[in-house]
Amino acid sequence: MNNPWLFELGVEAESDVSGFKGIITSRSEHLNGCNRYWLQPKIAKDGKMPDGCWIDEGELIVLAKPKIKRPVSQKGNTGGFPSMVK
């Protein structure tokens, strides 16, 4: 199966429709073929975490390559303890 995702997790991106900017922290694949990405904005000057939002793949523009490396455990799980329980 080919990778259906155009953008890597950790990429800084912007919506060319709304101008919303953030880091891609999650992605969602839908049955109708619409891939969406969760953009999480940077922490505000007041120290509060702003709300992120889902953006359609077709309206995203990459602003910067990933600065964050995804953790990979020895067993290949990245979901922490719950993903290791069988």
C-alpha positions as CSV (number, residue, x, y, z in Angstrom):
1,M,0.0,0.0,0.0
2,N,1.3,3.5,-0.9
3,N,1.6,6.1,1.8
4,P,-1.5,8.3,1.3
5,W,0.0,11.2,3.3
6,L,1.5,14.3,1.6
7,F,2.9,15.9,4.8
8,E,5.1,14.6,7.6
9,L,4.1,14.9,11.3
10,G,6.1,17.7,12.9
11,V,6.1,19.9,9.8
12,E,5.2,23.6,10.3
13,A,2.3,24.4,7.9
14,E,-0.2,27.0,7.0
15,S,-3.7,27.0,5.5
16,D,-3.7,28.9,2.2
17,V,-7.4,29.6,2.8
18,S,-7.5,30.9,6.4
19,G,-3.9,31.7,7.1
20,F,-4.0,29.4,10.2
21,K,-0.5,28.3,11.1
22,G,0.8,25.5,13.3
23,I,2.8,22.3,13.6
24,I,1.2,19.1,12.2
25,T,0.7,16.9,15.2
26,S,-1.9,14.4,13.9
27,R,-3.6,13.3,10.7
28,S,-6.9,11.7,9.9
29,E,-7.9,9.6,6.8
30,H,-11.6,9.5,5.9
31,L,-13.5,6.9,3.9
32,N,-14.4,9.5,1.3
33,G,-10.7,10.2,0.6
34,C,-10.4,13.5,2.5
35,N,-7.1,13.5,4.4
36,R,-7.0,16.1,7.2
37,Y,-4.2,17.3,9.5
38,W,-4.3,18.7,13.0
39,L,-2.4,22.0,13.2
40,Q,-1.3,23.0,16.7
41,P,-0.3,26.6,17.0
42,K,2.7,27.6,19.1
43,I,2.2,28.6,22.7
44,A,1.0,32.2,23.0
45,K,3.0,34.9,24.7
46,D,0.9,34.6,27.8
47,G,2.0,31.0,28.1
48,K,-1.4,29.5,27.2
49,M,-1.8,26.8,24.6
50,P,-4.1,28.0,21.8
51,D,-6.7,25.7,20.3
52,G,-5.6,23.8,17.2
53,C,-7.8,22.8,14.3
54,W,-8.2,20.2,11.5
55,I,-7.2,21.5,8.0
56,D,-7.9,19.7,4.7
57,E,-4.8,18.4,2.9
58,G,-5.4,20.4,-0.2
59,E,-5.1,23.8,1.5
60,L,-1.9,23.2,3.4
61,I,1.4,24.8,2.5
62,V,4.7,23.7,4.2
63,L,6.5,26.5,6.0
64,A,9.3,24.6,7.6
65,K,10.6,21.0,7.7
66,P,10.1,19.0,10.9
67,K,12.1,20.2,13.9
68,I,10.7,17.4,16.0
69,K,11.8,13.7,15.6
70,R,9.1,11.1,16.3
71,P,10.0,8.8,19.1
72,V,10.3,5.1,18.2
73,S,10.5,2.6,21.0
74,Q,12.4,-0.7,20.7
75,K,9.2,-2.6,20.0
76,G,8.1,-0.1,17.3
77,N,5.3,1.3,19.5
78,T,4.9,5.0,19.9
79,G,1.7,5.1,21.9
80,G,3.2,4.6,25.3
81,F,2.2,2.0,27.8
82,P,-1.4,1.4,26.5
83,S,-0.2,0.4,23.0
84,M,2.2,-2.2,24.6
85,V,-0.5,-4.0,26.5
86,K,-1.8,-7.1,24.7
